[in-house]
Amino acid sequence: MVTNLYNGRPTDLSGRLDKEIRVYDMLDSLGIEYCRIDHTPAGKMEACREIDERLGVVICKNLFLCNRQKTRFYLLMMPADKPYRTRIFSKLAGSSRLSFGTPEDMERLLDLTPGSVSILGLMNDKDCVVKLYIDQDVLDGEYIGCHPCINTSSLRMKTAEVVEKFLPAVHHEYTAVTMPYDE
């Protein structure tokens, strides 16, 4: 179930996780404007489409990846409709044998759980262990849609503000990549 579209943080924070509240605190402190929608966990594509439609933006696909040795970790943001191809991204990242990171590593490095992966989790990566890659199609969009570190809410923010305000504040840079729609 999807609720109304709201500007900014919830007025009632009861029942909200600390990691979600920390996202709102950081965005507000940086002067980043955002629209929010609350919903049940989005697991099925129909629910995701309803959320996207209400927000007026497609929520990005966010993939948490690592090399086989678990010495390098990556966050790849790409359009939801683009297929992820390990071979192609491995070449772009200069790392062979990439796979999805474990839920334990995701929680340890980003304070995220599966289904809630988001660029906003980088605020929890104090040692800047996770390297960020953003597909050019996402960068070209006016807005980014993502979760506030929990998959029961979704946000819409201006892409420029995420890149120019949020990323510097959390001491992360990004590498632009172009993932193809087909090989």
C-alpha positions as CSV (number, residue, x, y, z in Angstrom):
1,M,0.0,0.0,0.0
2,V,1.3,3.4,-1.0
3,T,0.4,6.6,1.0
4,N,0.3,10.2,0.0
5,L,3.3,12.2,-1.3
6,Y,4.9,14.4,1.4
7,N,7.5,17.1,1.3
8,G,10.3,16.4,3.8
9,R,10.5,14.3,6.9
10,P,7.7,12.7,8.7
11,T,6.1,14.9,11.4
12,D,5.7,11.8,13.7
13,L,8.9,9.8,14.0
14,S,7.5,7.2,16.3
15,G,8.1,3.7,14.9
16,R,10.9,4.9,12.6
17,L,14.3,3.3,12.7
18,D,17.3,5.5,13.8
19,K,19.0,4.9,10.5
20,E,16.0,6.4,8.6
21,I,15.8,9.4,11.0
22,R,19.6,10.0,10.5
23,V,18.9,10.2,6.7
24,Y,16.3,12.9,7.2
25,D,18.6,14.8,9.7
26,M,21.4,14.8,7.2
27,L,19.4,15.8,4.2
28,D,17.8,18.6,6.2
29,S,21.1,19.8,7.5
30,L,22.5,19.9,3.9
31,G,19.4,21.8,2.7
32,I,18.5,19.1,0.3
33,E,14.8,19.1,-0.6
34,Y,13.0,15.8,-1.0
35,C,9.6,14.3,-1.4
36,R,8.7,11.2,0.5
37,I,6.2,8.4,0.2
38,D,5.6,5.7,2.8
39,H,4.6,2.3,1.7
40,T,4.7,-1.4,2.5
41,P,8.0,-3.1,1.6
42,A,8.2,-3.0,-2.2
43,G,9.0,-6.5,-3.3
44,K,6.9,-6.9,-6.4
45,M,7.3,-4.9,-9.6
46,E,3.6,-3.8,-9.5
47,A,4.2,-2.1,-6.1
48,C,7.4,-0.5,-7.4
49,R,5.6,0.9,-10.4
50,E,3.0,2.4,-8.1
51,I,5.6,4.0,-5.9
52,D,7.5,5.3,-9.0
53,E,4.3,6.8,-10.4
54,R,3.4,8.5,-7.2
55,L,6.9,10.0,-6.8
56,G,7.2,10.9,-10.4
57,V,10.6,9.2,-10.7
58,V,11.9,5.7,-11.2
59,I,13.6,4.3,-8.1
60,C,17.1,3.3,-9.0
61,K,18.4,-0.2,-9.0
62,N,21.2,-0.2,-6.3
63,L,23.5,-3.2,-6.3
64,F,26.0,-3.9,-3.5
65,L,28.8,-5.9,-4.9
66,C,32.3,-7.2,-3.9
67,N,35.2,-9.0,-5.3
68,R,35.8,-12.7,-4.5
69,Q,38.4,-11.9,-1.7
70,K,35.9,-9.4,-0.1
71,T,38.6,-6.7,-0.2
72,R,36.8,-4.3,-2.5
73,F,33.2,-3.3,-2.3
74,Y,31.0,-1.4,-4.8
75,L,27.7,0.3,-5.0
76,L,26.3,0.5,-8.5
77,M,23.3,2.8,-9.2
78,M,21.6,2.2,-12.5
79,P,18.1,2.6,-14.0
80,A,15.7,-0.1,-12.8
81,D,15.0,-1.2,-16.4
82,K,18.6,-1.8,-17.3
83,P,19.9,-5.4,-17.0
84,Y,23.0,-5.9,-14.8
85,R,25.7,-7.8,-16.5
86,T,28.5,-8.9,-14.2
87,R,31.1,-9.3,-17.0
88,I,30.5,-5.7,-18.2
89,F,30.6,-4.1,-14.8
90,S,33.6,-6.1,-13.7
91,K,35.5,-4.7,-16.7
92,L,34.3,-1.1,-16.0
93,A,35.3,-1.5,-12.3
94,G,38.6,-3.1,-13.1
95,S,37.9,-6.1,-10.9
96,S,37.3,-9.7,-11.9
97,R,34.9,-12.1,-10.3
98,L,32.4,-9.7,-8.8
99,S,29.4,-11.0,-6.9
100,F,26.7,-9.7,-4.7
101,G,27.9,-8.7,-1.2
102,T,26.6,-10.5,1.8
103,P,23.9,-9.1,4.0
104,E,26.5,-9.1,6.8
105,D,28.9,-7.0,4.8
106,M,26.1,-4.7,3.7
107,E,25.0,-4.1,7.3
108,R,28.6,-3.7,8.6
109,L,29.6,-1.2,5.9
110,L,26.4,0.7,5.1
111,D,24.0,-0.2,7.9
112,L,21.6,-1.5,5.3
113,T,19.6,-4.7,4.8
114,P,18.7,-6.4,1.5
115,G,15.9,-4.6,-0.2
116,S,16.9,-1.2,1.3
117,V,20.2,-0.6,-0.6
118,S,20.6,3.1,-1.4
119,I,23.2,5.7,-2.1
120,L,22.1,7.2,1.2
121,G,23.7,4.3,3.0
122,L,27.1,5.8,2.1
123,M,26.6,8.2,5.1
124,N,27.3,5.1,7.3
125,D,30.5,4.2,5.4
126,K,32.8,6.4,7.6
127,D,36.0,4.7,6.2
128,C,34.9,5.1,2.6
129,V,35.3,1.4,1.9
130,V,32.5,1.2,-0.7
131,K,33.3,2.7,-4.1
132,L,30.3,4.3,-5.9
133,Y,29.5,3.9,-9.6
134,I,26.6,5.7,-11.1
135,D,25.2,4.9,-14.5
136,Q,25.2,7.9,-16.8
137,D,21.5,7.6,-17.4
138,V,20.9,8.2,-13.7
139,L,23.2,11.2,-13.7
140,D,21.4,12.6,-16.7
141,G,18.0,12.5,-14.9
142,E,16.7,15.5,-13.1
143,Y,15.8,13.4,-10.0
144,I,17.0,10.3,-8.2
145,G,14.6,8.0,-6.4
146,C,15.9,5.9,-3.5
147,H,15.1,4.5,-0.1
148,P,16.1,6.4,3.1
149,C,18.0,3.3,4.3
150,I,14.7,1.4,4.9
151,N,12.4,-0.1,2.3
152,T,9.2,1.2,3.7
153,S,9.7,4.7,2.4
154,S,11.0,6.2,-0.8
155,L,12.4,9.6,-1.6
156,R,12.8,11.8,-4.7
157,M,15.7,14.3,-4.7
158,K,17.4,16.4,-7.3
159,T,20.3,14.5,-8.8
160,A,22.4,17.6,-8.7
161,E,21.9,18.0,-5.0
162,V,22.8,14.4,-4.3
163,V,26.0,14.7,-6.3
164,E,27.0,18.2,-5.3
165,K,25.9,18.3,-1.6
166,F,25.3,14.8,-0.2
167,L,28.3,13.0,-1.7
168,P,30.9,15.6,-0.6
169,A,29.3,15.7,2.9
170,V,29.8,11.9,3.2
171,H,33.3,12.1,1.7
172,H,32.5,9.8,-1.3
173,E,33.2,10.4,-5.0
174,Y,31.6,8.5,-7.8
175,T,32.6,7.1,-11.1
176,A,30.2,7.5,-14.0
177,V,29.7,4.4,-16.1
178,T,27.5,3.4,-19.0
179,M,25.8,0.0,-18.6
180,P,24.3,-1.1,-21.9
181,Y,20.7,-2.1,-22.3
182,D,21.8,-5.1,-24.3
183,E,25.2,-6.5,-25.2
